Amino acid sequence: MASNLHKAKTTKNDEFYTQLADIERELKHYRHHFKDKVVYCNCDDPRVSNFFHYFSYNFENLGLKKLITTCYKNQDMDLFSQNDSEQAIYLEYEGEKDGGTVPTVENIGVNYLKGDGDFRSEECIDLLKEADIVVTNPPFSLFREYVAQLVEYDKKFLIIGNVNAITYKEIFPLIKENKLWLGYNTTRYFYQPDGTLFETARTYWYTNLDIAKRSEDLILYKTYNEEEYPKYDNYDAINVDKATEIPMDYEGLMGVPITFLDKYNPEQFEIIGFTSGREEFEKIAHPTKKYINPKQINKDGSISNGSKVNTRATLPLDEVPDGIYYTADNADKPLKIVYARVLIKNKKVVK
């Protein structure tokens, strides 16, 4: 649930362990990327991490050059270990040179870091520089900073993040510029340190590894009509409630749900912007109106602050609805707000 992830973010609870089945389901699409590569899992205690389990068991099949894992540890908490007396550790594995059994942490052996194993530490950055591909489930609360580091060091990656990361001002521009995109699957269930299974809001795999999915056209079957696709009051675009209902024959801007990005093919569509009141998004999305003296009219008739209309796309209403709606001095009709929309254009309009 969204509230669970929000709570985890605000309390800095980043102890969500990825299930092996979820890793296997996603990684099967990337096998060709790993041959002769150094893989770095920099948020993973190899003693408990299923990322280590996956890559060590499949080391030879993937043709890996080396596997490196590190985990965070400081005097206050250890996200990946039950033993607070232990130091932060790292592990390097280069395969079974002479054959033998499937590797375990015990027969590979671990080494100790001088610092706390934070992915931002000098030690871990040195290991990052050595890596070709980073694969892990990074801390949700540090997702922005984590991705920024990967971009800074020009690394290939496949990582897990919650659905709302799409809307971050640090992440959306990377998606718009085709420097980051969504993988194949979503994940909802993660293990916590006590062994319980925790349900979160939808989480995505974020990557910059090329995948076949990005070249698959979204099949469009509907045609445009004004009644089904109303135009926003504050953006020069029409509203589309479902990605599968994008009209095949509309040449202008369209606002689609953020889940559209799960089906986004840059050869078929162009991402123009994002409907948000944040200044950095307004510069690229160009809202046509800023509402003056906006008010929220509640269901019981009471009036409260209506500033939300300047942070979302809005649709004009012909009649006053039974539920919540909005008014403004420079709006001719009552308004309803629409959840965040990605503004797109169809590059392959069918006439």
C-alpha positions as CSV (number, residue, x, y, z in Angstrom):
1,M,0.0,0.0,0.0
2,A,1.1,3.6,-0.7
3,S,0.9,4.5,2.9
4,N,3.3,1.7,3.8
5,L,6.0,3.0,1.5
6,H,5.4,6.6,2.6
7,K,5.9,5.5,6.2
8,A,9.0,3.5,5.3
9,K,10.4,6.6,3.6
10,T,9.8,9.0,6.5
11,T,11.1,6.6,9.1
12,K,14.1,5.6,7.0
13,N,13.0,2.0,7.2
14,D,14.8,0.5,4.2
15,E,14.9,-3.1,5.2
16,F,13.1,-4.6,2.3
17,Y,14.6,-7.8,1.0
18,T,13.8,-8.9,-2.5
19,Q,12.4,-12.4,-3.1
20,L,14.5,-14.7,-5.3
21,A,11.5,-15.5,-7.5
22,D,11.1,-11.7,-8.3
23,I,14.8,-11.5,-9.2
24,E,14.7,-14.5,-11.4
25,R,11.5,-13.3,-13.2
26,E,13.2,-10.0,-14.1
27,L,16.8,-11.0,-14.7
28,K,15.9,-13.7,-17.3
29,H,15.4,-10.8,-19.8
30,Y,18.9,-9.5,-19.4
31,R,21.1,-12.5,-19.5
32,H,22.9,-11.4,-22.7
33,H,24.1,-8.2,-20.9
34,F,26.2,-10.0,-18.3
35,K,28.8,-11.9,-20.3
36,D,32.4,-10.9,-19.2
37,K,31.0,-8.2,-16.9
38,V,31.7,-7.2,-13.3
39,V,28.4,-7.1,-11.4
40,Y,28.2,-5.0,-8.2
41,C,25.5,-5.4,-5.6
42,N,26.3,-2.6,-3.3
43,C,23.3,-2.8,-0.9
44,D,23.6,-6.5,-0.2
45,D,24.9,-8.6,2.6
46,P,25.8,-11.8,0.8
47,R,24.8,-13.9,3.8
48,V,21.1,-12.9,3.3
49,S,20.9,-11.3,-0.1
50,N,19.0,-13.0,-2.8
51,F,20.9,-10.9,-5.4
52,F,24.1,-12.6,-4.2
53,H,22.3,-15.9,-4.3
54,Y,21.1,-15.4,-7.9
55,F,24.4,-14.2,-9.3
56,S,26.7,-16.7,-7.5
57,Y,24.5,-19.6,-8.5
58,N,24.3,-18.4,-12.1
59,F,27.9,-17.1,-12.3
60,E,29.0,-19.6,-15.0
61,N,25.8,-19.6,-16.9
62,L,25.8,-15.8,-17.2
63,G,29.5,-15.8,-18.1
64,L,30.3,-13.2,-15.4
65,K,33.8,-11.9,-14.9
66,K,33.4,-11.0,-11.2
67,L,30.7,-10.5,-8.6
68,I,31.1,-7.9,-5.8
69,T,28.7,-7.3,-3.0
70,T,28.9,-4.8,-0.1
71,C,26.4,-4.0,2.7
72,Y,25.8,-1.0,4.9
73,K,26.9,-1.1,8.6
74,N,27.3,1.6,11.2
75,Q,27.2,1.9,14.9
76,D,23.5,2.8,15.0
77,M,21.9,0.1,12.7
78,D,22.7,-2.6,10.3
79,L,20.2,-2.9,7.5
80,F,21.4,-6.3,6.4
81,S,22.7,-8.1,9.5
82,Q,21.3,-9.2,12.8
83,N,24.6,-8.9,14.6
84,D,25.4,-5.4,15.6
85,S,29.0,-6.3,16.6
86,E,30.1,-7.1,13.1
87,Q,31.9,-4.8,10.7
88,A,30.7,-3.9,7.3
89,I,31.7,-6.6,4.8
90,Y,32.3,-7.0,1.2
91,L,32.8,-10.1,-1.0
92,E,34.4,-10.6,-4.3
93,Y,33.9,-13.8,-6.3
94,E,35.4,-14.7,-9.7
95,G,33.9,-18.2,-10.2
96,E,35.0,-21.7,-9.4
97,K,38.3,-21.8,-11.2
98,D,38.6,-25.6,-10.9
99,G,34.9,-26.5,-10.9
100,G,33.4,-27.8,-7.7
101,T,30.2,-27.1,-5.8
102,V,27.9,-24.1,-6.1
103,P,29.5,-21.2,-4.1
104,T,28.4,-20.2,-0.7
105,V,29.5,-17.2,1.5
106,E,31.4,-19.6,3.7
107,N,33.5,-21.2,1.0
108,I,34.2,-17.9,-0.8
109,G,34.9,-15.9,2.4
110,V,34.2,-12.3,3.1
111,N,36.4,-9.3,3.7
112,Y,36.0,-6.3,6.0
113,L,35.6,-2.7,5.0
114,K,37.3,0.0,6.9
115,G,34.2,2.2,6.9
116,D,30.5,1.6,7.3
117,G,29.8,0.2,3.8
118,D,27.6,3.1,2.7
119,F,27.3,3.2,-1.1
120,R,28.5,6.8,-1.0
121,S,31.7,6.0,0.9
122,E,35.1,6.2,-0.8
123,E,35.7,2.4,-0.5
124,C,32.4,1.6,-2.1
125,I,32.8,4.2,-4.8
126,D,36.2,2.6,-5.7
127,L,34.4,-0.7,-6.1
128,L,31.7,1.0,-8.1
129,K,34.3,2.3,-10.6
130,E,35.4,-1.3,-11.2
131,A,31.9,-2.5,-11.9
132,D,30.2,-2.8,-15.3
133,I,26.6,-3.3,-14.1
134,V,25.0,-2.5,-10.7
135,V,22.0,-4.7,-9.7
136,T,20.3,-4.3,-6.4
137,N,17.3,-3.0,-4.3
138,P,18.7,0.3,-3.0
139,P,17.2,2.1,0.0
140,F,13.9,3.7,-1.0
141,S,14.7,6.8,1.1
142,L,18.0,7.4,-0.8
143,F,16.7,6.5,-4.3
144,R,17.4,10.0,-5.8
145,E,20.9,10.1,-4.5
146,Y,21.6,6.5,-5.4
147,V,20.5,7.0,-9.1
148,A,22.5,10.3,-9.2
149,Q,25.6,8.4,-8.3
150,L,25.1,5.8,-11.0
151,V,24.6,8.5,-13.6
152,E,27.7,10.4,-12.4
153,Y,29.9,7.3,-12.8
154,D,28.2,6.3,-16.1
155,K,27.2,2.9,-14.9
156,K,24.7,0.4,-16.3
157,F,22.2,-0.6,-13.8
158,L,19.1,-2.6,-12.9
159,I,17.5,-1.5,-9.6
160,I,14.2,-1.5,-7.8
161,G,12.3,1.7,-6.8
162,N,8.8,2.6,-5.9
163,V,6.3,3.8,-8.5
164,N,6.4,7.4,-7.2
165,A,10.1,7.6,-8.1
166,I,8.8,8.3,-11.6
167,T,7.6,11.7,-10.4
168,Y,10.8,12.8,-8.7
169,K,12.4,15.9,-10.3
170,E,15.7,14.0,-10.4
171,I,14.3,10.9,-12.1
172,F,11.6,12.1,-14.6
173,P,14.1,14.1,-16.7
174,L,16.2,10.9,-17.1
175,I,13.2,9.1,-18.4
176,K,12.3,11.9,-20.7
177,E,15.8,12.0,-22.1
178,N,15.8,8.2,-22.6
179,K,18.6,7.7,-20.0
180,L,16.5,5.5,-17.8
181,W,13.4,3.4,-18.3
182,L,11.2,0.7,-16.7
183,G,11.9,-3.0,-16.8
184,Y,9.5,-5.8,-17.3
185,N,7.9,-6.6,-14.0
186,T,6.5,-5.0,-10.9
187,T,7.1,-6.2,-7.4
188,R,4.8,-5.8,-4.3
189,Y,6.1,-8.2,-1.6
190,F,9.4,-8.0,0.2
191,Y,10.8,-9.8,3.2
192,Q,11.7,-7.9,6.3
193,P,14.5,-8.9,8.8
194,D,12.0,-10.8,11.0
195,G,11.0,-13.0,8.1
196,T,7.6,-11.5,7.6
197,L,6.4,-10.7,4.1
198,F,5.6,-7.0,3.7
199,E,3.2,-5.7,1.0
200,T,4.2,-2.4,-0.5
201,A,2.7,-0.2,-3.2
202,R,3.8,-1.2,-6.7
203,T,7.5,-1.0,-7.3
204,Y,9.3,-1.1,-10.6
205,W,12.6,-2.2,-12.0
206,Y,14.5,0.8,-13.3
207,T,17.3,0.3,-15.8
208,N,19.4,1.7,-18.6
209,L,20.1,-1.7,-20.1
210,D,18.6,-2.1,-23.5
211,I,15.7,-4.5,-23.6
212,A,13.4,-5.8,-26.4
213,K,10.4,-4.4,-24.6
214,R,11.4,-0.8,-25.5
215,S,11.0,-1.5,-29.2
216,E,7.6,-3.0,-29.0
217,D,4.7,-0.7,-30.2
218,L,1.7,-0.3,-27.9
219,I,-1.2,-1.5,-30.0
220,L,-3.7,1.3,-30.4
221,Y,-7.3,0.7,-31.5
222,K,-9.4,3.8,-30.5
223,T,-10.0,7.0,-32.5
224,Y,-10.2,10.5,-31.1
225,N,-13.5,12.2,-30.2
226,E,-14.0,15.3,-28.0
227,E,-16.5,13.7,-25.7
228,E,-14.3,10.8,-24.6
229,Y,-11.0,12.8,-24.6
230,P,-11.7,16.2,-23.0
231,K,-9.1,18.9,-23.1
232,Y,-7.5,20.2,-19.9
233,D,-8.3,23.7,-18.7
234,N,-4.7,24.5,-17.8
235,Y,-2.6,22.5,-20.4
236,D,-2.9,22.3,-24.2
237,A,-3.5,18.6,-24.1
238,I,-6.3,16.1,-24.0
239,N,-6.9,13.7,-21.1
240,V,-6.4,9.9,-21.6
241,D,-7.4,7.8,-18.5
242,K,-5.7,4.6,-19.7
243,A,-2.6,4.0,-21.7
244,T,-4.4,1.3,-23.7
245,E,-7.0,3.9,-24.8
246,I,-4.6,6.3,-26.4
247,P,-6.2,7.4,-29.7
248,M,-4.3,6.3,-32.7
249,D,-5.2,9.4,-34.8
250,Y,-4.5,12.3,-32.4
251,E,-1.5,14.5,-33.4
252,G,-1.5,16.8,-30.4
253,L,-0.4,16.5,-26.8
254,M,-2.0,13.9,-24.6
255,G,-1.9,13.5,-20.8
256,V,-1.6,9.8,-19.8
257,P,-1.2,8.1,-16.4
258,I,2.4,7.5,-15.2
259,T,1.8,3.8,-15.6
260,F,2.1,4.5,-19.4
261,L,5.9,4.4,-18.9
262,D,5.6,0.7,-18.4
263,K,4.6,0.5,-22.1
264,Y,6.7,3.4,-23.4
265,N,8.5,2.9,-26.7
266,P,10.6,6.0,-27.7
267,E,10.2,5.1,-31.3
268,Q,6.5,5.3,-31.1
269,F,6.0,8.2,-28.6
270,E,7.8,11.3,-27.5
271,I,7.6,12.4,-23.9
272,I,7.1,16.2,-23.7
273,G,6.6,16.9,-20.0
274,F,4.8,16.2,-16.7
275,T,1.8,17.9,-15.2
276,S,3.1,19.1,-11.9
277,G,3.2,22.5,-10.2
278,R,6.9,22.2,-9.6
279,E,8.8,24.9,-11.4
280,E,11.3,22.5,-13.0
281,F,8.4,20.6,-14.6
282,E,6.4,23.7,-15.6
283,K,9.4,24.8,-17.7
284,I,9.1,21.8,-20.0
285,A,5.3,21.1,-19.8
286,H,4.2,24.8,-20.2
287,P,0.9,25.1,-18.4
288,T,-1.4,27.6,-20.1
289,K,-2.9,28.9,-16.9
290,K,-2.1,29.7,-13.3
291,Y,-5.2,29.8,-11.2
292,I,-6.0,32.9,-9.2
293,N,-7.6,32.7,-5.7
294,P,-8.3,28.9,-6.1
295,K,-10.8,27.4,-3.7
296,Q,-11.7,23.8,-2.9
297,I,-15.4,23.2,-2.4
298,N,-15.9,20.2,-0.2
299,K,-18.8,17.8,-0.3
300,D,-20.5,19.4,2.7
301,G,-20.3,22.9,1.1
302,S,-17.4,24.1,3.2
303,I,-14.5,25.9,1.5
304,S,-10.8,25.3,1.9
305,N,-7.5,26.1,0.2
306,G,-7.6,25.1,-3.5
307,S,-3.9,25.4,-4.3
308,K,-4.0,21.8,-5.6
309,V,-5.3,23.0,-8.9
310,N,-1.9,24.6,-9.5
311,T,-0.1,21.3,-9.0
312,R,-2.2,19.1,-11.3
313,A,-3.9,19.1,-14.7
314,T,-7.5,20.1,-14.4
315,L,-10.7,19.3,-16.3
316,P,-13.6,21.8,-16.7
317,L,-17.0,20.5,-15.6
318,D,-20.3,21.4,-17.2
319,E,-22.1,21.0,-13.9
320,V,-21.3,21.2,-10.2
321,P,-20.5,17.6,-9.1
322,D,-21.7,16.0,-5.9
323,G,-18.1,15.5,-4.6
324,I,-15.2,17.8,-4.2
325,Y,-14.5,20.4,-6.9
326,Y,-12.5,23.6,-7.4
327,T,-13.1,27.2,-8.5
328,A,-10.8,30.1,-9.3
329,D,-11.2,33.7,-10.3
330,N,-9.9,33.0,-13.8
331,A,-11.8,29.7,-14.4
332,D,-15.1,29.9,-16.3
333,K,-16.3,26.5,-15.0
334,P,-16.0,24.3,-11.9
335,L,-12.9,22.2,-12.0
336,K,-11.7,18.7,-11.1
337,I,-8.1,17.7,-10.7
338,V,-6.5,14.8,-12.4
339,Y,-3.7,12.7,-10.9
340,A,-0.2,13.3,-12.3
341,R,-0.1,12.9,-16.1
342,V,2.8,12.4,-18.5
343,L,2.4,14.6,-21.5
344,I,3.2,12.7,-24.7
345,K,2.9,12.9,-28.5
346,N,2.3,10.0,-30.9
347,K,5.1,9.8,-33.5
348,K,3.2,7.3,-35.6
349,V,-0.3,8.9,-35.9
350,V,-2.6,6.8,-38.0
351,K,-5.0,8.8,-40.3
